[in-house]
Amino acid sequence: MHDIHFHTNLSSCAKRESTLKVMLRHLQEAGVTTAGVANHLWDSKVPGASGWYAPQNVEHVLSVKKEYASLSDEERCGIKLYFGCETEYLGQGRVALKPGSAELFDYVLVPAHHFHMKNFVRPAELEEASAVGKLMLARFTECCNISFVFGIAHPFMVAGYPGRIDEILSTISDSAFRSVFSYAAEKDKSVELNICMLYQDTKNDPAGFPVEYGRIFTIARECGCKFHLGSDAHDPARLAPERFTKALNFAQKCGILFPENPFGSK
C-alpha cells in the first residue's frame, strides 16, 4: 500500500509533532510500504505568494531530505520514500512552481480546488452552487495541462463551503465528469483518492461512503484514469490504520485498484 500525499511539520499548517520520523513510524503501522512526502510549496521564483505561503519555498521543502538522511535504517521503517511537493494553483495557468524547480522533486502534486483561500485561489463572491461547480471543472482541466504535474491532489473535494458539498457536486453532471476525467486519462495525470474526503459532512450510502464521491470516482475509473492514494495527513492521528482500511474499501466499491508503487520502478 502507498501514501504519496502526507505532510510533515515543514508545512505551516501541520502539527509540530509531525516530524518525518514520527510520520514514517505511523505509516509503517498502517501498512504503508511506499510513501511520498508532499509539503505545501510556493517557489520564490514565482511572484504572488501570500504571507502564509512565502516561507514554504523550494529550499525549505527540500530540507526534508536532510532530515531523512539523519535517520537510521530502523527509523526509516523499511518504507520506500519519495520527495515530492504540493504546490498551489490559482487558475488560468498560474502555478506556484517553475518547471526548472519542479525537476528537483521526484513528483509534483497540484490542488485544483483549494477554494477555502478566498480572494486568492477563488473569488470571494463565488457562492452560487452551479458556478462553483463550473469553476471546479475548469480548474481541474487546467491542472491537467501543467506538464510537470504527476497528479491532481484531492480533486473535487469541496473546501470553503461548509455544509454545501452535496449541493455543489450535484450540479455537475455525469457527462461533465466524464469529459474532464477522460481528459485526465489522455494527459496521463494521476487522480488522488484523498482519505480526508471520506470524513466530510456529506450524504452517505448504507456502507458509510459519500454518495457524490462514489459517483465521481466510479466515473473516473470508467474513463481509464490512473489513481494514487493520499492521506493528506498533517498530523500522526490521520495516519491511523482504520482510515486506510476505509479508503481501500471505498476504492473497491468504486472498482479502483491501487498499484503498490504509483511511480512504477522509478
BELZI-V589231 format. One record per residue. RES is the residue in one letter. OMEGA is omega in whole degrees, -180 to 180 (NA if undefined). Layout:
res->RES omega->OMEGA
res->RES omega->OMEGA
//
This chain:
res->M omega->180
res->H omega->172
res->D omega->-177
res->I omega->175
res->H omega->170
res->F omega->-177
res->H omega->169
res->T omega->-178
res->N omega->169
res->L omega->172
res->S omega->-174
res->S omega->-178
res->C omega->179
res->A omega->177
res->K omega->-177
res->R omega->-180
res->E omega->-176
res->S omega->175
res->T omega->178
res->L omega->179
res->K omega->-179
res->V omega->-178
res->M omega->178
res->L omega->179
res->R omega->180
res->H omega->176
res->L omega->178
res->Q omega->-179
res->E omega->179
res->A omega->179
res->G omega->180
res->V omega->179
res->T omega->177
res->T omega->-176
res->A omega->176
res->G omega->178
res->V omega->-174
res->A omega->-180
res->N omega->179
res->H omega->-174
res->L omega->167
res->W omega->-179
res->D omega->179
res->S omega->179
res->K omega->-179
res->V omega->179
res->P omega->173
res->G omega->-180
res->A omega->172
res->S omega->177
res->G omega->179
res->W omega->-175
res->Y omega->-168
res->A omega->-179
res->P omega->-175
res->Q omega->-176
res->N omega->-175
res->V omega->-178
res->E omega->180
res->H omega->-177
res->V omega->-179
res->L omega->177
res->S omega->176
res->V omega->178
res->K omega->177
res->K omega->177
res->E omega->179
res->Y omega->-179
res->A omega->-179
res->S omega->-178
res->L omega->174
res->S omega->177
res->D omega->-180
res->E omega->-179
res->E omega->177
res->R omega->168
res->C omega->178
res->G omega->-178
res->I omega->172
res->K omega->-173
res->L omega->175
res->Y omega->-177
res->F omega->-179
res->G omega->176
res->C omega->171
res->E omega->180
res->T omega->-176
res->E omega->176
res->Y omega->-175
res->L omega->-179
res->G omega->177
res->Q omega->176
res->G omega->-177
res->R omega->-179
res->V omega->-171
res->A omega->-179
res->L omega->177
res->K omega->180
res->P omega->179
res->G omega->178
res->S omega->180
res->A omega->-179
res->E omega->180
res->L omega->-177
res->F omega->176
res->D omega->180
res->Y omega->180
res->V omega->171
res->L omega->176
res->V omega->177
res->P omega->179
res->A omega->-166
res->H omega->173
res->H omega->-172
res->F omega->174
res->H omega->-180
res->M omega->-178
res->K omega->-180
res->N omega->178
res->F omega->176
res->V omega->178
res->R omega->180
res->P omega->-178
res->A omega->-177
res->E omega->-179
res->L omega->-175
res->E omega->-176
res->E omega->-169
res->A omega->-178
res->S omega->178
res->A omega->176
res->V omega->179
res->G omega->179
res->K omega->179
res->L omega->178
res->M omega->178
res->L omega->-179
res->A omega->-179
res->R omega->178
res->F omega->-180
res->T omega->179
res->E omega->179
res->C omega->178
res->C omega->-179
res->N omega->179
res->I omega->-168
res->S omega->-174
res->F omega->-179
res->V omega->175
res->F omega->-175
res->G omega->178
res->I omega->-178
res->A omega->178
res->H omega->-179
res->P omega->177
res->F omega->171
res->M omega->-171
res->V omega->176
res->A omega->176
res->G omega->180
res->Y omega->-176
res->P omega->178
res->G omega->-174
res->R omega->-175
res->I omega->-179
res->D omega->179
res->E omega->-176
res->I omega->-177
res->L omega->-179
res->S omega->178
res->T omega->-179
res->I omega->-176
res->S omega->175
res->D omega->-178
res->S omega->178
res->A omega->177
res->F omega->179
res->R omega->-180
res->S omega->-176
res->V omega->179
res->F omega->174
res->S omega->178
res->Y omega->177
res->A omega->178
res->A omega->179
res->E omega->-179
res->K omega->178
res->D omega->177
res->K omega->-180
res->S omega->-180
res->V omega->-177
res->E omega->167
res->L omega->-175
res->N omega->-174
res->I omega->-177
res->C omega->-177
res->M omega->-179
res->L omega->-178
res->Y omega->177
res->Q omega->180
res->D omega->-177
res->T omega->172
res->K omega->-177
res->N omega->174
res->D omega->-178
res->P omega->179
res->A omega->179
res->G omega->180
res->F omega->-180
res->P omega->-176
res->V omega->-177
res->E omega->179
res->Y omega->174
res->G omega->177
res->R omega->-175
res->I omega->-175
res->F omega->174
res->T omega->177
res->I omega->179
res->A omega->178
res->R omega->179
res->E omega->180
res->C omega->177
res->G omega->179
res->C omega->168
res->K omega->-172
res->F omega->167
res->H omega->-179
res->L omega->178
res->G omega->177
res->S omega->-174
res->D omega->-177
res->A omega->174
res->H omega->177
res->D omega->-176
res->P omega->-177
res->A omega->-178
res->R omega->173
res->L omega->179
res->A omega->-178
res->P omega->-177
res->E omega->177
res->R omega->177
res->F omega->178
res->T omega->179
res->K omega->-180
res->A omega->180
res->L omega->177
res->N omega->177
res->F omega->179
res->A omega->179
res->Q omega->179
res->K omega->-180
res->C omega->-180
res->G omega->-177
res->I omega->174
res->L omega->180
res->F omega->172
res->P omega->176
res->E omega->178
res->N omega->-177
res->P omega->179
res->F omega->-180
res->G omega->-177
res->S omega->-178
res->K omega->NA
//
